[in-house]
Amino acid sequence: MLCLANKVFRINRLAPFLILLAVCIGCGRSIPDTWVRSSPADRVGIVFYFKKEVTNDQINHFLDYELGRPTPDGRGSDLPEEVKGDFLVRAQGFEGYALELSPNITKEQHEKIMTTLKQSPLIFKVFENAIPDEIILDPIAAKKEKEDSEKSARDGRPTKRVIVNGK
């Protein structure tokens, strides 16, 4: 009798976790078939930088409604399907994003993204097939960043913080 009571007690303790797991699996977003690994040291499909005076609200609106599209449930937005990954990039006081494109992207899809970027008054510069760490937007600021980075390396401090997001 005691053995049966222990088994029932264990099942009752696990039930909420099993139900939660089933709900999460059933309601969550699908997991992509392939993961995209990128960094500012890797070549990516598109890199773009915002003008310095652009606000965070303007950047978020651009990413959510001009480059991206709202999700069907209204709880955020997604980048186009042909964008397999994105990450924040910074260079000489400018902020932007690197976009990792699908290998199956059509010419029309690529042109649509490029047109959206190039026609936006918020965008400072757009690069294709570039390595973010090698992009120089302001040569004087780049030289100072390099000197600061070398000094930090000599002092044993980290030189960069990299944020990577994958879809």
C-alpha positions as CSV (number, residue, x, y, z in Angstrom):
1,M,0.0,0.0,0.0
2,L,2.8,2.4,0.9
3,C,4.6,1.6,-2.4
4,L,1.4,2.5,-4.4
5,A,1.0,5.7,-2.4
6,N,4.6,6.7,-3.2
7,K,4.1,6.1,-7.0
8,V,0.8,8.2,-7.0
9,F,2.6,11.0,-5.1
10,R,5.5,11.0,-7.6
11,I,3.1,11.1,-10.6
12,N,1.1,13.9,-9.0
13,R,4.3,15.9,-8.5
14,L,5.3,15.4,-12.1
15,A,1.9,16.1,-13.7
16,P,2.1,19.9,-13.7
17,F,5.6,19.8,-15.3
18,L,4.5,17.4,-17.9
19,I,1.4,19.5,-18.8
20,L,3.5,22.6,-18.9
21,L,6.0,20.9,-21.2
22,A,3.2,19.7,-23.6
23,V,1.7,23.2,-23.7
24,C,5.1,24.8,-24.5
25,I,5.8,22.3,-27.2
26,G,2.4,22.6,-28.7
27,C,2.1,26.4,-28.6
28,G,5.7,27.5,-29.2
29,R,7.3,28.6,-32.4
30,S,8.7,26.0,-34.7
31,I,12.4,25.2,-34.3
32,P,14.4,26.0,-37.5
33,D,15.9,23.1,-39.4
34,T,19.3,24.7,-39.5
35,W,20.9,27.2,-37.1
36,V,22.8,30.1,-38.4
37,R,26.1,31.0,-36.7
38,S,27.5,34.4,-37.5
39,S,29.7,37.0,-35.9
40,P,31.1,40.4,-36.8
41,A,34.3,38.6,-38.0
42,D,32.3,36.6,-40.6
43,R,31.1,37.6,-44.0
44,V,27.4,38.2,-44.1
45,G,24.8,38.9,-46.8
46,I,23.9,42.5,-45.8
47,V,25.2,45.0,-43.3
48,F,23.4,48.3,-42.7
49,Y,24.0,51.2,-40.3
50,F,21.5,53.8,-39.0
51,K,22.3,57.5,-39.0
52,K,23.7,58.6,-35.6
53,E,20.6,60.8,-34.8
54,V,18.1,58.0,-35.3
55,T,16.3,57.1,-32.0
56,N,15.7,53.6,-30.6
57,D,11.9,54.1,-31.2
58,Q,12.6,54.8,-34.9
59,I,14.9,51.8,-35.2
60,N,12.4,49.5,-33.6
61,H,9.6,50.8,-35.8
62,F,11.8,50.3,-38.9
63,L,12.8,46.7,-37.9
64,D,9.2,45.8,-37.0
65,Y,7.1,47.4,-39.7
66,E,9.4,48.4,-42.7
67,L,12.0,45.6,-42.8
68,G,10.0,43.1,-40.8
69,R,6.3,42.2,-40.6
70,P,4.0,41.8,-37.6
71,T,3.3,38.3,-36.4
72,P,-0.2,37.0,-37.0
73,D,-0.9,36.9,-33.3
74,G,0.1,40.6,-32.9
75,R,2.7,39.9,-30.4
76,G,5.8,41.3,-32.1
77,S,7.3,41.0,-35.5
78,D,9.5,38.7,-37.7
79,L,12.1,39.5,-40.3
80,P,11.3,38.2,-43.8
81,E,11.6,34.5,-44.3
82,E,14.7,34.9,-46.5
83,V,16.6,36.4,-43.5
84,K,17.9,33.5,-41.5
85,G,19.7,35.4,-38.8
86,D,20.5,38.9,-37.7
87,F,22.8,40.6,-35.1
88,L,23.6,44.0,-33.9
89,V,26.7,45.7,-35.2
90,R,28.5,48.8,-34.1
91,A,31.2,50.8,-35.8
92,Q,32.7,54.2,-35.1
93,G,29.7,55.4,-33.2
94,F,27.1,54.0,-35.6
95,E,24.7,51.1,-34.8
96,G,23.2,48.8,-37.3
97,Y,22.4,45.2,-38.1
98,A,24.0,42.3,-40.1
99,L,21.6,40.1,-42.0
100,E,22.4,36.5,-42.8
101,L,20.4,35.6,-45.9
102,S,19.0,32.3,-47.0
103,P,21.0,30.5,-49.7
104,N,17.7,30.1,-51.6
105,I,16.9,33.8,-51.6
106,T,15.5,35.0,-55.0
107,K,16.8,38.0,-56.8
108,E,13.4,39.7,-56.2
109,Q,13.5,39.1,-52.5
110,H,17.1,40.4,-52.3
111,E,16.2,43.5,-54.3
112,K,13.1,44.1,-52.0
113,I,15.3,44.1,-48.9
114,M,17.9,46.3,-50.5
115,T,15.3,48.8,-51.8
116,T,13.8,49.0,-48.3
117,L,17.2,49.7,-46.8
118,K,18.4,52.2,-49.4
119,Q,15.2,54.2,-49.6
120,S,14.8,54.6,-45.8
121,P,15.8,58.1,-44.5
122,L,17.0,56.4,-41.3
123,I,19.8,54.4,-43.0
124,F,23.3,55.8,-43.2
125,K,25.0,53.1,-45.3
126,V,24.3,49.6,-46.7
127,F,26.9,47.0,-47.6
128,E,26.5,43.6,-49.4
129,N,28.6,40.5,-48.8
130,A,30.7,42.3,-46.2
131,I,32.6,41.5,-42.9
132,P,31.2,43.9,-40.3
133,D,34.5,44.1,-38.4
134,E,36.2,45.4,-41.5
135,I,33.8,48.1,-42.3
136,I,35.1,51.7,-41.8
137,L,32.5,54.4,-41.7
138,D,34.6,57.1,-40.2
139,P,38.4,56.7,-40.7
140,I,39.4,59.0,-37.8
141,A,37.0,57.2,-35.3
142,A,38.2,53.8,-36.6
143,K,41.8,54.7,-35.9
144,K,40.9,55.7,-32.4
145,E,38.9,52.5,-31.8
146,K,41.8,50.4,-33.0
147,E,44.2,52.3,-30.7
148,D,41.8,51.8,-27.8
149,S,41.4,48.2,-28.6
150,E,45.1,47.6,-28.7
151,K,45.5,49.4,-25.3
152,S,42.7,47.3,-23.8
153,A,44.4,44.1,-25.1
154,R,47.7,45.2,-23.5
155,D,45.8,45.9,-20.2
156,G,44.1,42.5,-20.3
157,R,40.6,43.9,-20.7
158,P,38.1,42.6,-23.2
159,T,38.0,44.7,-26.3
160,K,34.5,44.1,-27.7
161,R,31.1,42.8,-26.6
162,V,29.3,40.9,-29.4
163,I,25.6,40.3,-29.4
164,V,24.4,37.5,-31.7
165,N,20.8,36.6,-32.5
166,G,19.8,33.6,-34.6
167,K,16.4,32.7,-35.9
